[in-house]
């Protein structure tokens, strides 16, 4: 390793350590911290966030980066060292635009806002949450103004989560999804056979739910020597380094799918982080390339694998061992259909595969309107209800299950939501590429074996971390740029078969 790059890497390791320490405190706030710790924790996170930002954006970083760039041209552009220099420059040019005082204040207010959201949602009290949400929207707008943009204010925020993507590209993705999905949902609702999911709403004790979900996550490849499962108000995965990647879920005794599929989902995120090459540890490359790619992993394990017929052919007997009374007499086909029931619903995290993207479109529309000033924070509950009626045909009975259902806005994460739909699309594109390389994957899933699929993902996605932009990783893995058609075909074939309907006459995915 050339000395200038070694010096840069050693310097960047300090930033990495500070960010990891802040992430541990954030995880603790969501899982273990007593309520009295809120103010202290907000101050601690502000301090660590400021120190990490100052370390990364310091003149010293600029000097070391310039020295490293002078030798990077002699390196293989595919090498870890060349990628480190390339991605550090990308991050440095952006983050130096954000003042340290602003970054610290934003971190502090995000920590406080999250706690306000938790309490307000429990009480269904949007008015109590509104001032905090207003602050976070203002922070998001100021962040975009600092970073700059050429087409739309949303682009600056989207780039933080999905590098090198524009809002106009998301608009195009959603236009095609809407064209196919909306009439398909209407066909399912009006002409599809009845699918009964009563079996999912028996009394399922939480301990057994967690035991089953975690056993499956381990079978997928989630390494518990480097991870753990906890409870939080909103499920998430948090990685501090490749040796410590934790997941959370939440339980409902009369909804088996909430926790179980939540564990599958978060395990997908965690396995991505656990699979990053160890050589990238303590560098800006040592995490997933984008949240769209991250969501492709979680949605693949949750849906393409975890809601498949082959999966339940193997795992329903094991689930029955945990719940013999609740699942007595329930066969694989009944259970498979139950976990794939399509019905417009209030809660995004519980939405089926067909309607899920409509929830994301709603949030994307509202975020753009907020940033453009066309919708005020005070008017969000009404705007949310109107969009729910437009996209899903239902109206939230309250704000807790409406505009306040997600944690993301409470922490200022505007620009994040489109990555969920991008992840859905990418998940099928990747799975089809893996299956083309290894045609036995479906058969292996039916026998509870996942090493081939995980191995393909490790080789083509996980190990790279952030060495390349997400577009480049997808192209390398599949031989194609992002394309919606495999995903749309997947939805139409799977749910057309489940509901006994033909998609003839509806806008079809291209073959």
C-alpha positions in Angstrom: 0.0 0.0 0.0 1.5 3.4 -1.0 2.4 5.5 2.0 0.1 8.4 1.1 -2.9 6.0 1.0 -1.9 4.4 4.3 -1.7 7.8 5.9 -5.1 8.7 4.6 -6.6 5.4 5.7 -5.2 5.7 9.2 -6.6 9.2 9.5 -10.1 8.1 8.2 -10.2 5.3 10.8 -10.7 8.0 13.5 -13.9 9.2 11.8 -15.1 5.6 11.4 -14.6 4.9 15.1 -16.5 8.1 16.1 -19.4 7.3 13.8 -19.5 3.7 15.2 -19.6 5.1 18.8 -22.5 7.4 17.9 -24.3 4.4 16.2 -24.0 2.4 19.4 -25.6 5.2 21.4 -28.4 5.5 18.8 -29.0 1.7 19.1 -29.1 2.0 22.9 -31.6 4.9 22.7 -33.9 2.7 20.6 -33.6 -0.4 22.7 -32.3 0.0 26.3 -32.1 3.7 27.3 -34.3 4.7 30.2 -36.6 7.7 29.4 -34.6 10.0 31.7 -31.6 9.7 29.4 -33.2 11.7 26.5 -31.5 15.1 27.0 -28.1 13.7 27.9 -28.2 11.3 25.0 -29.1 14.1 22.5 -26.1 16.1 23.7 -23.8 13.1 23.5 -24.8 12.3 20.0 -24.4 15.9 19.0 -20.9 15.9 20.3 -19.9 12.7 18.7 -21.5 13.7 15.4 -19.7 17.0 15.4 -16.3 15.4 16.2 -16.8 12.8 13.4 -17.8 15.5 10.9 -14.9 17.8 11.9 -12.4 14.9 11.7 -13.6 14.0 8.2 -14.0 17.5 6.8 -10.8 18.9 8.3 -8.0 20.5 6.2 -5.8 17.6 7.2 -8.2 15.2 5.5 -8.0 17.4 2.4 -4.2 17.4 2.5 -4.0 13.6 2.9 -6.6 13.1 0.2 -4.7 15.3 -2.3 -1.5 13.4 -1.6 -3.3 10.0 -2.1 -4.8 11.2 -5.3 -1.3 11.9 -6.7 -0.5 8.2 -6.5 -4.0 6.7 -7.1 -3.6 7.1 -10.8 -1.0 4.4 -10.9 -3.3 1.9 -9.2 -5.7 -0.6 -10.5 -9.1 1.3 -10.5 -10.7 -1.9 -9.1 -8.4 -2.1 -6.1 -9.5 -1.2 -2.6 -6.9 1.6 -2.4 -8.1 3.3 -5.6 -11.8 3.0 -4.5 -10.9 4.4 -1.1 -9.5 7.5 -2.7 -12.3 7.8 -5.2 -15.2 7.5 -2.7 -13.4 9.6 -0.1 -13.2 12.5 -2.6 -16.9 12.1 -3.4 -17.8 12.2 0.3 -15.4 15.0 1.2 -16.6 17.3 -1.6 -20.1 17.0 -0.3 -19.7 17.0 3.4 -17.4 19.9 3.6 -20.4 22.0 2.5 -22.1 21.3 5.9 -21.0 23.5 8.8 -20.0 21.6 12.0 -22.4 23.6 14.1 -25.3 22.7 11.8 -24.4 19.0 11.8 -24.2 18.9 15.6 -27.5 20.8 16.1 -29.3 18.6 13.6 -28.0 15.4 15.4 -29.2 16.8 18.7 -32.6 17.8 17.5 -33.1 14.5 15.7 -32.4 12.6 18.9 -34.9 14.7 20.8 -37.5 14.5 18.0 -37.4 10.8 17.9 -38.4 10.6 21.5 -41.2 13.2 21.0 -42.5 11.0 18.1 -42.5 7.9 20.2 -44.6 9.5 22.9 -46.9 11.4 20.5 -47.6 8.4 18.5 -48.7 6.4 21.5 -51.1 9.2 22.4 -52.2 9.8 18.8 -51.2 13.4 19.3 -49.9 15.0 16.1 -50.1 18.5 17.6 -47.4 17.5 20.1 -45.2 16.1 17.4 -45.7 18.9 14.9 -43.1 21.4 16.3 -40.4 18.7 16.2 -41.4 17.6 12.8 -41.2 21.2 11.6 -37.7 21.4 12.8 -36.6 18.2 11.0 -38.2 19.4 7.7 -36.4 22.7 8.1 -33.1 20.8 8.7 -33.7 18.7 5.6 -34.3 21.8 3.5 -31.2 23.5 4.9 -29.2 20.4 4.2 -30.3 20.4 0.6 -29.4 24.1 0.3 -25.9 23.5 1.7 -25.3 20.6 -0.5 -26.7 22.1 -3.7 -28.6 20.7 -6.6 -29.2 21.3 -10.3 -32.6 19.9 -11.0 -34.7 19.5 -7.9 -34.2 20.2 -4.2 -35.0 16.5 -3.5 -31.9 15.4 -5.4 -29.6 16.7 -2.8 -31.2 14.5 -0.1 -31.8 11.5 -2.3 -28.1 11.4 -3.1 -27.3 10.9 0.6 -29.2 7.6 0.5 -29.0 6.5 -3.2 -25.8 8.1 -4.6 -26.0 9.4 -8.2 -29.8 9.1 -8.5 -32.2 12.0 -9.3 -35.8 12.5 -8.3 -36.7 12.6 -12.0 -35.5 8.9 -12.2 -37.6 8.0 -9.2 -40.6 9.7 -10.9 -40.1 7.5 -13.9 -39.9 4.4 -11.8 -43.0 5.2 -9.9 -44.9 6.1 -13.1 -44.3 2.6 -14.5 -45.1 1.0 -11.2 -48.3 2.9 -10.9 -49.3 2.0 -14.5 -49.1 -1.7 -13.8 -49.8 -1.9 -10.0 -53.0 0.1 -9.7 -55.1 -1.8 -12.2 -53.6 -5.1 -10.9 -54.7 -4.3 -7.4 -58.1 -3.5 -8.6 -58.3 -6.8 -10.5 -57.2 -8.7 -7.4 -59.8 -7.0 -5.2 -62.7 -7.2 -7.6 -62.1 -10.5 -9.4 -59.6 -12.5 -7.4 -60.4 -15.6 -5.4 -60.8 -15.2 -1.6 -57.5 -15.6 0.4 -58.0 -16.1 4.1 -55.3 -15.0 6.5 -57.1 -15.8 9.7 -54.4 -18.3 10.6 -52.0 -15.4 11.1 -54.1 -13.8 13.8 -54.4 -16.5 16.4 -52.7 -15.9 19.8 -48.9 -16.3 19.1 -46.7 -15.8 22.2 -43.9 -13.4 21.5 -41.1 -15.6 22.8 -41.9 -18.4 20.3 -42.2 -15.8 17.5 -38.7 -14.6 18.2 -37.3 -18.0 18.6 -38.6 -19.1 15.2 -37.7 -15.9 13.4 -34.1 -16.0 14.8 -33.7 -19.6 13.9 -34.6 -18.9 10.3 -32.3 -15.8 10.2 -29.4 -18.0 11.4 -30.3 -20.5 8.6 -30.2 -17.7 6.1 -26.7 -16.8 7.3 -27.1 -14.2 10.0 -24.1 -14.8 12.3 -25.2 -14.4 16.0 -21.6 -14.4 17.1 -21.6 -11.0 15.4 -25.1 -10.0 16.0 -28.2 -10.0 18.3 -31.9 -9.5 18.3 -33.7 -6.9 20.4 -37.1 -5.1 20.5 -37.6 -1.5 19.4 -40.5 0.8 18.5 -39.6 0.6 14.8 -37.6 -2.4 13.5 -34.1 -1.6 12.2 -30.6 -3.0 11.7 -27.5 -1.3 13.0 -23.9 -2.2 12.2 -21.0 -0.8 14.1 -18.4 -2.9 12.4 -18.4 -6.3 10.6 -18.1 -8.0 13.9 -21.2 -6.3 15.5 -24.3 -6.0 13.4 -27.6 -5.9 15.4 -31.2 -6.2 14.5 -34.5 -5.4 16.2 -38.1 -6.2 15.7 -41.5 -5.6 17.3 -44.2 -8.1 18.3 -48.0 -8.4 18.1 -49.4 -11.4 19.7 -52.2 -11.6 17.2 -50.2 -10.9 14.1 -47.6 -13.6 13.4 -46.3 -11.8 10.3 -45.3 -8.5 12.1 -42.3 -9.9 14.0 -41.4 -12.9 11.9 -41.1 -11.2 8.6 -39.6 -8.2 10.3 -36.8 -10.4 11.5 -36.3 -11.9 8.0 -36.2 -8.3 6.7 -33.7 -7.0 9.1 -31.5 -10.1 8.8 -31.2 -9.3 5.1 -29.8 -5.9 6.0 -27.5 -7.4 8.7 -26.1 -10.1 6.4 -25.1 -7.4 3.9 -23.1 -5.5 6.6 -21.6 -8.8 7.9 -20.5 -9.7 4.4 -18.5 -6.6 3.6 -14.8 -7.5 3.0 -12.9 -7.2 6.3 -10.1 -5.4 4.4 -12.5 -2.4 4.2 -13.0 -2.1 7.9 -12.7 1.4 9.5 -12.9 3.1 6.1 -15.7 4.9 4.3 -16.1 1.8 2.2 -17.1 -0.5 5.0 -20.9 -0.4 4.6 -23.6 -1.0 2.0 -23.3 1.0 -1.3 -26.7 2.5 -1.0 -30.0 2.1 0.8 -31.6 0.8 -2.4 -29.1 -2.0 -2.5 -29.6 -2.5 1.2 -33.4 -2.8 0.8 -32.9 -5.2 -2.1 -31.2 -7.6 0.4 -33.9 -7.2 3.1 -36.8 -7.4 0.7 -35.3 -10.5 -1.1 -35.0 -12.5 2.1 -38.3 -11.3 3.5 -40.4 -11.7 0.3 -38.8 -13.6 -2.5 -37.4 -16.2 -0.2 -39.5 -15.9 3.0 -42.9 -15.6 1.3 -42.2 -18.3 -1.3 -44.0 -21.6 -1.5 -40.7 -23.6 -1.5 -39.7 -21.9 1.8 -42.9 -22.8 3.6 -42.8 -26.4 2.3 -39.7 -26.7 4.5 -40.5 -24.3 7.4 -44.2 -24.8 8.1 -43.4 -28.0 10.1 -40.8 -26.2 12.2 -43.2 -23.3 12.8 -45.9 -25.8 13.9 -43.5 -27.2 16.5 -43.5 -23.7 18.1 -47.3 -23.3 17.7 -48.9 -26.8 17.5 -52.3 -25.6 18.6 -52.6 -22.5 16.4 -51.4 -24.3 13.3 -53.1 -27.7 13.8 -54.6 -28.8 10.4 -53.1 -25.8 8.5 -51.5 -27.0 5.2 -48.7 -25.4 3.2 -50.9 -24.0 0.5 -53.3 -22.3 3.0 -50.4 -20.8 4.9 -48.5 -19.7 1.7 -51.6 -17.9 0.5 -52.2 -16.3 3.9 -48.7 -14.8 4.1 -49.3 -13.4 0.6 -52.8 -12.0 1.0 -53.2 -8.7 -0.9 -55.3 -6.0 0.7 -54.9 -2.2 0.8 -53.9 -1.5 4.4 -52.9 1.4 6.6 -49.4 0.4 7.7 -46.5 0.3 5.3 -44.4 -2.2 7.2 -47.3 -4.7 7.2 -48.2 -4.0 3.5 -48.3 -6.9 1.0 -45.9 -7.0 -1.9 -48.4 -5.7 -4.5 -49.6 -2.6 -2.6 -46.3 -1.8 -0.8 -45.0 0.6 -3.4 -48.1 2.7 -3.2 -47.2 3.5 0.4 -43.8 4.7 -0.8 -45.2 6.8 -3.6 -47.4 8.6 -1.1 -44.4 9.5 1.1 -42.3 10.5 -1.9 -45.1 12.8 -3.1 -45.5 14.4 0.3 -41.7 14.8 0.9 -41.3 16.7 -2.4 -44.3 18.9 -1.6 -42.9 19.7 1.9 -39.5 20.6 0.4 -41.1 22.7 -2.3 -43.4 24.4 0.2 -46.6 23.3 -1.4 -47.6 21.4 1.7 -47.1 22.7 5.3 -46.3 20.5 8.2 -49.5 21.5 9.9 -51.4 20.2 6.9 -49.7 16.9 6.7 -52.4 14.8 8.4 -55.0 15.9 5.9 -52.6 15.6 3.0 -51.7 12.1 4.1 -55.3 11.0 4.4 -56.0 12.4 0.9 -53.1 10.5 -0.6 -54.1 7.3 1.2 -57.6 7.6 -0.3 -56.1 8.3 -3.8 -53.5 5.5 -3.8 -55.0 2.8 -1.6 -58.7 3.6 -1.3 -58.7 3.8 2.5 -58.7 6.6 5.0 -56.6 6.4 8.3 -58.8 6.4 11.4 -56.2 8.4 13.3 -52.7 10.0 12.9 -50.9 7.3 14.8 -51.7 4.8 12.0 -51.5 7.6 9.4 -48.9 10.3 9.2 -47.1 9.3 12.4 -46.6 5.6 11.6 -43.0 5.8 10.5 -39.9 6.8 12.5 -38.0 8.3 9.6 -39.3 11.8 9.5 -38.8 12.2 13.2 -35.1 11.9 12.6 -35.1 14.1 9.6 -34.6 11.3 7.1 -36.3 12.9 4.1 -35.2 11.5 0.8 -35.0 8.0 2.3 -38.3 6.4 1.3 -37.8 5.9 -2.5 -35.0 3.4 -1.6 -37.6 0.9 -0.4 -39.2 0.7 -3.8 -35.8 0.7 -5.6 -34.9 -2.2 -3.3 -38.0 -4.1 -4.3 -37.1 -3.7 -8.0 -33.4 -4.5 -7.5 -34.2 -7.6 -5.4 -35.9 -9.4 -8.2 -33.2 -8.4 -10.7 -30.5 -9.8 -8.4 -32.4 -12.9 -7.6 -33.0 -13.8 -11.2 -29.3 -13.3 -11.9 -28.4 -15.5 -8.9 -30.9 -18.2 -10.1 -29.4 -18.0 -13.7 -26.0 -18.7 -12.3 -27.3 -21.4 -9.9 -30.5 -23.0 -11.3 -30.9 -25.1 -8.1 -31.6 -22.2 -5.8 -35.4 -22.8 -5.6 -34.9 -26.5 -4.8 -32.3 -25.6 -2.1 -34.8 -23.2 -0.5 -37.3 -26.0 -0.4 -34.8 -28.0 1.7 -33.9 -25.1 4.0 -30.5 -24.5 2.4 -29.5 -20.9 1.6 -25.7 -21.0 1.2 -25.7 -20.9 -2.6 -27.9 -17.7 -2.7 -26.0 -16.1 0.1 -22.7 -17.0 -1.4 -23.7 -15.4 -4.7 -24.7 -12.2 -2.9 -21.5 -12.2 -0.9 -19.4 -12.4 -4.1 -21.4 -10.0 -6.2 -22.8 -7.5 -3.7 -21.7 -7.7 -0.1 -18.0 -7.9 -0.3 -17.7 -4.7 -2.3 -19.2 -2.4 0.4 -19.0 1.1 -1.1 -16.1 0.4 -3.5 -18.4 1.3 -6.4 -21.5 3.3 -7.0 -24.7 1.3 -6.7 -25.3 1.6 -10.5 -21.9 0.0 -11.1 -22.5 -2.8 -8.6 -25.9 -3.7 -10.1 -24.4 -3.6 -13.7 -21.6 -5.9 -12.6 -23.9 -8.4 -10.8 -26.7 -8.6 -13.4 -25.2 -7.4 -16.6 -27.9 -4.7 -16.8 -28.8 -1.3 -15.5 -31.8 -1.0 -13.2 -34.9 -2.4 -15.0 -38.5 -2.7 -13.6 -39.7 -5.5 -15.9 -38.4 -8.5 -14.0 -40.0 -7.2 -10.8 -43.4 -6.5 -12.5 -43.4 -9.9 -14.1 -42.7 -11.4 -10.7 -45.6 -9.7 -9.1 -48.0 -10.5 -11.9 -47.0 -14.2 -12.1 -46.9 -14.8 -8.4 -50.1 -13.0 -7.4 -52.0 -13.9 -10.6 -51.5 -17.5 -9.6 -52.4 -17.0 -6.0 -55.6 -15.1 -6.9 -56.5 -17.2 -9.9 -56.6 -14.2 -12.3 -55.3 -13.4 -15.7 -53.6 -10.1 -16.3 -54.8 -10.0 -19.8 -56.1 -6.5 -20.6 -54.0 -4.9 -17.8 -50.8 -3.0 -18.5 -48.3 -5.9 -18.6 -44.6 -6.1 -17.8 -42.5 -6.5 -20.9 -41.2 -10.0 -21.7 
